[in-house]
Amino acid sequence: MIPSMTLASRLLNKPSTALLLASSLLLGLTACSGNNNNNTASPSPSSSPSATTQPSDSASPSGEAGPNADEAAWKLDTSPVDLTWFVGANWYAHTWGDSLTSKYVTEKTGVNVKIEVPSGDANEQMTLMMTSGQLPDLISMGSWETAVKKLWEGGHVYALNELADQYDPYFFKVAGDGTLKWYKQADGNTYGVPNDSYSPNLMHETGMTAANQTFLVRKDLYEEMGSPDLTTPEGFLGALQSLKDNYSKYKGQTISPFFAQGNVPYGMTEYLQNLLAIPFEKDGKVYDRMTDSDYIKWLKTFRTAYERKLINVDFLVDSDTQVEEKTNNARYFMMVREWTGMTAVNPMLAASANPDSYYIAVDGPQNSNGDSAKLFPGNMDGWMVTMISKSTKNPERAIRFLTYLASEEGQRDLFLGKEGETWTTVDGKPQLNADLVQLADTDIATLEKDYGVLDTYWMMRNPVIVNQWRPEKAPVIKQMEDFANAQADIDSGIYKGLDPLGDSDVAVAWSKISQNWEEVLPELITAKDEAAFDKIFSSFLERRDSYGFAQVMEYRQTELDARKAKMAE
């Protein structure tokens, strides 16, 4: 691994990495859509009622009169301040203030964070907050979520470039001018900071693809079956039949044959289509992946599996709690699942009384040509977008805190903790203490709860910086990661998130189509025969057209063309 400054120097000497440096070496600013028709300009911080009182920087310990572009402004004021941070993931279970890392960051910056998570759907809860006008200080939402665009268009969050101009111009050093250009909205402003933002150049340059989609099987059962070929419908059905005949129970409980993460809208649609290497465009035109013959053939394969009682519908209806319980007890056989969700489970299963009950990545369903999967890599949109709401009473501290977290110093503090306590410098490079590395392999939950290092607080994570400090992964994790990287389609990140979001007519049309598809796919899988399947699918396509699918395809094409133009700049 290469220390960050060495990495930066190496990349700076390569002309081909100009976009890389602009959009990925420094933490990017993101939008769900690069073609946002947002015409609502955010008022400048100086005109906002919540930003009328500026901090008294003249009395700061540093002795500086105020913020400047050459030094992070958080150092000017480290007095105690509380910031609420909404993390739009109802499964996020970490708190702030108990772990060593969070205590250290608060002690250093003065910022104490109160983490809030939705009790149910993040979009619904954020919509209620917008209606009430009372928002948390910081908001992290999935870059694909409709609420993100509503926050921007409704004037609920600050333009980060305007806050930075007034309170912390050092922000532009860690945000990068190129990313501001790439992600700025129609009003010229940028409203969010992404985590896990990757450019194609970065992935080609470093080999880090951030691909996390995999097809997983339980190692012991798969190998006892003779490692069957799961890439064809015949092999897939044969393995399920073998499971039913010979391995239907484990520790007295029924094994669930199959699981698809995010069921219909993700695992059984976009994810499965990526496994089948279905193209996103043909001859420069956006392709309708839903009607691809290979995709339909595999949906019919699942129907056949259901008809033969080789699978049931639990993978479409299981709650998060049920999925977790089954995963932790190795009660799934095959899974369409992101390997990153198995980093805690696999080591636990490998250390159990049945050490071969963990999961491995293998070739899953393939198209009729037998092509390898084309898995989504990371992309420039990142994963979650962090924003500063106009409800905050401390916009200056909020932007300065984000600047700190985006900087290399903040990334190191949040990822490794405090030097001398959780990490030391070895051969000129920060290195996590050996006992914590071992804990990461054997008990990641305890590591995150007590120490808060590595990926505990991922909301502002910049992989370009932190990946150089990662300990070597345990073999039971690395196998999945390597498999995903090998099948990553590095240049396909440009296709992620092409669908319209928000309240526009085309976004409403797509919402109707998506909701209807979630209802239709279970009907397809449980159809009594192939004729019934064809009738259900044909009816869906007719409804899809009536909802406005032509406009959705037109939107996707416009969005894709705009992205290609930006990539060419």
N, C-alpha and C positions, 0 to 999 in steps of 0.2 A: 504494500500500500504506500501511497505517496503523500507526504505531508502537504497540507493545503496550499501553502505558498509555492512549493515546488510544482504542484499540479497547475496552479494558476500561471506560473511563469512558463511552463511547458506549453500550455494552451495558447498563451498570448503570442508565442512565436510561430503559431500556425495560422496563416491567413484564412484557412477554411473554417476556423472556429470563431469567426466574428459573431455570427448569430448565436453560437453556443455561449459565448461570454456574455452577450447582451441579454440572453433569455434564460440561461440555466445555471451558469457558474455562480452568478449572483441571484438571490432568491427572486423569482418572478412574481409579477402581479397579474392576476388572472381575471377572466370573465367566462361565464358559461358559454357565451357566444361572441365571436369576434365581429358579428354583424348586428350588434344591438341597435335598435332604432330608438334609443333612449334620448328624449329631447328635454328631460327634466334636469336642469343644471342645479347642482348642489350649491347652496349659498356658501360663501367663504366662511372659514372659521371665525373670522373677526366679526361677521354679522350675525352669527348664531348666538342665541341667548345663553346657551350652555358654554360658550367659549369667550365670554366677555372679560373674564378675569384671567389675566396671564400670570404665570408663576413669577415670583420675585427672584430672578436668576442672579441679580447683583449680589445677593447675600449668600450665594452658594459657596461651599467649601473650596471649590476650585478657583474661585476668585475671578471667573470670567463674567463679562457683562451680559452675555446671552449666548444662545446657540449659534454655532457656525458650521460650515459645510465640512470641516476637517476633523471634527471630533463628535462622538456620540453625545447627544444632549442629556441622556438619562443621568449622567454624572453630575449635572448641575443641580439636581434636586433629588435626593434620596430619602426625603422625609416619608413617613408612613402614609400609604394611600391604599384604599380597597378598590379593586376592580372586579366586577362580576364578568364571568366568561361563559357564554352559552356554547356548548359543544353539541352539535346537532346529530348525536348518535345515542339512541336510548340504551345501547349496550355498553357505553363507556362508563367504567365503574371507578375511575381514579379520582382522588380528591387532592386538594392542595393544602400544604401546611403540616402534614404528618411525615412525609418522606424527607430524607436528607437533602435531596436536590431542591425540592420546592422551598424548604427552609433556607437553604443557601441563597437561592435567587432572591427571595424576599429580603433577607438580611442585606444583600448586596445592593439591590435596586430600591428598596423601600416599598415595592409593590406586593401587596398580598392579594391573592386571587381566590375568588369564590367560584368554583366550577358548578355550572348548572347543566343538566341534561334533560331532554324531553321525556315525559312519562309515557308518551306514545309516539305518534308520527311527528317528526321534526317540522315538516312543512306546516302541518295543521297548528302546532303550538306557536310557531313563529308568526303565522297569519293572525292568530289571536293577539299576540303581543303587539303587532303592528296596529291592529284595530284599537287597542287600548292606549297606544302611544307610549307605553312603558317598556323599553327594551334594555337588555343587559348592556354593559359597557362594551364588551367585546363579543363578537358573534362569529362562530365557525360553522359553516354549512357546506354540504357537498356541492361541488362546483356545478353539478347537474340539477340541483334542486330548483324548483320553480320559485321558491321563496327568495332566492338570491336576487333574481332579476326584479322581483317586487320590491325588495329592500332598496335597490338602486333607483328604480323608476319612481318609487313613492317618496324619495327624498328622506329616507329613514336613516341613512348612513352617510358619513363624511366622505368627501373626495380625499383620498390619502395624500395626493400630491399637494392639495391646498393646506392640509394640516402640516405636512412636512415643510412647506414654504414658510409657514409662520413659526412653527415650534421646533423643528428638527431637520434642517436641510441635509444632515448626514444620512438621512433615510435614503436619499438618492444614490449614495455610494453603495449601499447594500441592496437596494432594489434594482438598480441598473436602468439606465436610460432606454436601452433597447426593449426591455420588458414593458416599460411605461408606454412606449410607442406601440408595441404589439397588442397590448391589452386595453388601451384607452378606449373609452366609449365615444358615442357620437358627440357628446358634449365636451369632449377633450379631456375628461377626467378618468381616474382609475380608482376603484372603490374597494378592491380586495387584494389580499396577499395569499397566494396559494402555498400549500405544502406539497412536497413530492412532485415538483414540476420538472419535467424532463423535455429536452429538445431532441430531435433525431440526431443532430450533430453530437450532442453529449453522449448518446447511447453508442453511436459508431466509434466515437473517440475513446471512450472508457470501457466499453463492454457492459456497462450497467444498463439493463433494459427495463428494470422494474416490472417485468412481466410476472403476474401472480396467478394467472389462470392455469389450472392443471386438471387432469383427469386422474383421480386417485382410486386405488384399490387397497383393501386390507392385505398386507403382505403374506401372512401365513396362509390364508384361504386361497389367494390367487396362486401361490406357488404349489400348494397341495393339489390344486386343479390341473397343474401342469402348465401354468402361465398361458392360459388360452388367449387366442387372438380376439381382441375386443373391437377391432377396427371395422369389422363388417357386421351387418345385421345378423347374419347366421352365427358368427362367433359370439356376438353379444348375447343373443338369445340362448345359445348353448351354455354359456357361463352361468346365466341366471337359472337355467334348468338344473345345472349341476349343483348350484347353491341350494335350490329347493329340495333336491333329492338327497343331498348328503350333509349340508351344513346349515340347516334352517334354524338351529338353536345355538346359542352361546351363553354359557353360564346360566342355563335354564330359561333364557329369554329369547324371544324371536328376533332374528336378525332382519333388519330392513335392507332389502336388496339394493336400493338406489336412493341417492339424495342429489338434489339440484339446488345449489345456493341461490337464494332469491327467487326460487321456483319459476313462475311463468315469465315475469318481465325481464329477468336477467338470466338465470341458469338455463332455462329451456328455450330461450330465444337468442339473444345476442351472444351469450357464452357458447351455446351449442353450435351456433352458426360459425363462430370462430374456430371451434374444434374441427368443423367440416371445411375450413378454409374457403368459405363462401366469399366471393369478392364484394367489395363495397361499391365499386364502379366498373363499368365496361365501356371502353372507347370514350373515356372522359365524362360519361354520364352516370349519375348515381344509380346504383342497381337496387332493385326490389328484392332484398334477400329473403323476404318472407315467402315468396313464391318459387324459390329455387327448388329444382327437382330433388336434389340430394337432401335438402332440409325436410321436404315433405316425406321423402322415403324414410327418413329416420323418425319422424313423428309417427308414421305408420308402424315402424318397428316397435315403438313404445306402446302403441295400441295393441299390437299383437302380444307383447309381453303381458299387458294387463288382461287380455282375453284368456291367456294361458295361465293366469294367476301366478305369474312370475314376479310381478311388481304389484304394489297397491298404491293407493293415492296418498299415503302418508307424507310423501315428499312434497306434496302440494298443499298440505294442510297443517303439518307439524308446526307448533309454536317454537319460538327461539329457545325456550326452556327445554322443550322436548328434543330439539336438535342438539343442544349442548349435552344433555344427558346421554343420548345415544352415541354421540361422538366420543365423549369421555370414557364410555364403556365399550368402545369398538363394536358397536352394534349396527354399523353400516358396512356394506360390502363394497359398493362402488359409489364414487361421489364426483359430481361436477362441482369442484370447489377450489377457491383460491388457497394456495398453499400457505399464505401468510396467516390464515386463520387456524393453522395447525401447529404453529410454533410452540405453543404450550402443551398441546395434547400429545404430539408424537413422542417427545422425550419422556412424558409420563407413562405412555403405553410401553415404550421400550424398556422402562425400568420396572415394569409390572411383572407379575408371576408368569405372564405369557409375553416374553420380550419381542416376539415377532408379530404381535398384533397391531403394530403401528401401520401407517399408510405410506405407500410409495406412489410416485407418479409413473404412469405408463401411457402408451398410445391408446387413446379411446376412439370413439366413433370418427371415421374418416369418410371423405367423399368417395364417389364411385371410381375416381382415378387413383385413390390411395395416397393422396397428397398429405403431407404432414400438416398439423394444425398451424394456423396463423393467429397467434395469440396477441391480444392487445398488449403493447408495451406501455411504459409511462408516456405521458404527453404533456404539452405545455400548459394545459388547463390545470394540471395538478389534481389533487384529490379533494381537499376541503379548502374553502376560501374564508379567510379571516377578515372581518370588517370592524369598524368602530362606529357605534351607533350615536345618533345625535341626542340620545337620552343621557349620555354620560355627562357628569359634572366635571370630568377631568380629561378633556380631549388632549391637552398637552402631555399629560403623563401617559395616556393611552398610546399615542403615536410614538412617544419615546420608548415605551416598553416594547412595542412591536419592532422598532428599529434595533433595539438591543437584542431581541430574540432572533432577528434576521441576520445579525452580524456573526462573524466567525466566533467572537467571544461568547455571545449568547448561545449559539449553537453548541459550543463545547460545554458550557455550564449546564445546559439543559440535558445534554446527551450523556456526559460523563460525570457530572457532579462537581464536587470541590476537590481541587488538587491536594494530594496528601491524604485525603480521606477515602476517596473511591477510585482515584487514578493517579498515576505517576508518569513521569517522562522517561521513556526507555529508548536509547539511541536517537534522541532528538524528537521522538514522536509520543504524543499522549497515548497511554495504554491503560485500559481498565484493569483494576486489581484482579489477580488470578482467582481469588475466592469468589468474586462477583461474576467472573466469566463462568466458573463452575455452576454458580447458582442460576445463571441465565440458561444453562443447559438442562438443569434438573428441576428448578422450581422458579419459573419466570414470574409467577404470581407474587411470591414473596419478595423477589428482587424489585419488582415495580412498587409494591406496597411500602416496603421499608426504605428503599434507596431511591426510587424514582428515576433511575438512569435508563439509558438506551431509548426505547420507544414509548416510554410511559406517557410523556407529554409531547405528542406528535403533531400538534396543531400547527406549528410553524417549522416543521422539519424540512431541512434542505438536504437532499441526498448527496448532492455534490460535495458538501462539506462533511457531513457526519459519516458517510460510508467509509471514509479513510480510517475511522477510529473503531469500526466494528470488529469485535472479536470473531475469530473463525467460527463458523456455524457448526453445530453438531451434525454428524453424518446423516442422521434421520431427518434433518431439516434441509441440509445442503443438497441432498438428492433431488428433492422437489424443486428447489430453486434452480438448480442447474438444468433440470428438464424443461422448466418454463422458459429460461433464457434461451435454450437451444431452439425453441419453437416460436420465439417472439418475432413478430413481424414489425421490425423497428420503425418502418415508415408509415405504419397504419394508424399511429396516434392521431393523425390529422382527421381521421374519420370519427373519432370519439366525440359524442355530444353534438351531432349535427341536427338533432331534432329540435323543433321550436319550443320555447318555454315562455311562461308568462301568461298574460291575459289577452293576447292578440287573437284574432279570428283563427289564424292557422294553428296557434298553440292550443286553442280550445278544440279544434278539429283533431289534432294529434292526441290530446288527452282522451277524447271520446274513443278514438281508435284503440289506444293502449288499454283503456279500461275494458273495452269489449273483448280484446284479445285475452285478457286475464280470465275472462269468463268462458271464452270459447275453447282455449287449449285443453282444460280438463275434460270438456265435452268430447274433444277429438280423441283423447287418450282412452276414454271410457266408452267410445262408440261401439255399438254391437258388432259391426262389420265394416269392411272397407268402403262399401257403398254409402253407409251412413256417414263415415268420415268425410268422403268427398262432398256429400250434400252439406254438411255442417261447414266445411271449409269454404265452399262456393258461396254460401249465404253470408259468411263473414266478409268475403271479398266484396260482395255487393254492398253491404252496409259500410264497409270501409270507404268505398267510392262515394257513397251518399254523404258521409261525414266530411269529405273534403280531402281525400288522400292525394289528389292531383296537386293541390296547393301545398301539401306537406312535402311532396317530392320536389316541387319548384323551390320551396324554401331551402331544402337540403342542398340542392344544386347551387343556389346562390351562395349559401354559406360555404360550401366546399370550394367554389371558385374564389371567394374572398380569402379563404385560408391559404390557398395555393399562391395567390398573389402576394400575401404577406410573407410567406416562406421564401418567395423569390426575391424579396427586397434586400 
